[in-house]
Amino acid sequence: MWDMAKNSITLFLQGKLFQDTGMVIRQMMLGIAVTAAVLVAIAAAGAPVWGASIVAGLLGGMLQPYLFKDLKYR
């Protein structure tokens, strides 16, 4: 299991895991930005940071399958 994870990380860092590495990075950055924006918005609305973190994490996690649905592996 560890070898499979290490191999996947190596292929990703070499740019050989996905057909379009730029799209992967773009989608990942979009997910991070949306999650961070939700976190800041909820915390600014007066919610405790721990609660805002939980909600932002859940929403960001639910967004990932939608963002990564069109990715193609090599």
C-alpha positions as CSV (number, residue, x, y, z in Angstrom):
1,M,0.0,0.0,0.0
2,W,2.8,2.4,0.9
3,D,4.6,1.6,-2.4
4,M,1.4,2.4,-4.4
5,A,1.0,5.8,-2.6
6,K,4.7,6.6,-3.1
7,N,4.6,5.6,-6.8
8,S,1.5,7.8,-7.3
9,I,3.1,10.8,-5.6
10,T,6.3,10.3,-7.7
11,L,4.3,10.1,-10.9
12,F,2.3,13.2,-10.0
13,L,5.4,15.2,-9.2
14,Q,6.9,14.2,-12.5
15,G,3.8,15.2,-14.3
16,K,3.1,11.7,-15.6
17,L,0.0,10.7,-13.5
18,F,-2.6,12.8,-15.3
19,Q,-3.0,13.7,-19.0
20,D,-3.4,17.4,-18.2
21,T,-1.5,18.3,-15.0
22,G,-2.3,22.0,-15.5
23,M,-6.0,21.2,-15.2
24,V,-5.5,19.2,-12.0
25,I,-3.6,22.0,-10.4
26,R,-6.2,24.6,-11.6
27,Q,-9.1,22.5,-10.2
28,M,-7.2,21.9,-6.9
29,M,-6.5,25.6,-6.5
30,L,-10.2,26.4,-7.2
31,G,-11.3,24.0,-4.5
32,I,-8.8,25.5,-2.0
33,A,-9.9,29.0,-2.9
34,V,-13.6,28.2,-2.5
35,T,-13.0,26.4,0.8
36,A,-10.9,29.3,2.1
37,A,-13.6,31.9,1.0
38,V,-16.3,29.9,2.8
39,L,-14.2,29.6,6.0
40,V,-13.5,33.4,6.0
41,A,-17.1,34.3,5.3
42,I,-18.6,32.1,8.0
43,A,-16.0,33.2,10.5
44,A,-16.6,36.9,9.6
45,A,-20.3,36.3,10.2
46,G,-19.6,35.6,13.8
47,A,-19.3,31.8,14.0
48,P,-16.5,30.3,16.0
49,V,-13.4,29.4,13.9
50,W,-13.7,25.7,14.8
51,G,-17.3,25.6,13.5
52,A,-16.5,27.6,10.4
53,S,-13.6,25.1,9.7
54,I,-15.9,22.1,10.0
55,V,-18.5,23.6,7.6
56,A,-15.9,24.8,5.1
57,G,-14.1,21.5,5.2
58,L,-17.4,19.6,4.5
59,L,-18.3,21.9,1.7
60,G,-14.9,21.8,0.2
61,G,-14.8,18.0,0.4
62,M,-18.2,17.8,-1.3
63,L,-17.0,20.0,-4.1
64,Q,-14.0,17.8,-4.9
65,P,-15.8,15.1,-6.8
66,Y,-17.5,17.7,-9.0
67,L,-14.2,19.4,-9.7
68,F,-12.2,16.2,-10.5
69,K,-14.9,14.4,-12.5
70,D,-13.3,15.1,-15.9
71,L,-9.7,14.3,-15.0
72,K,-8.0,11.6,-17.1
73,Y,-5.2,9.4,-16.0
74,R,-2.4,8.2,-18.2
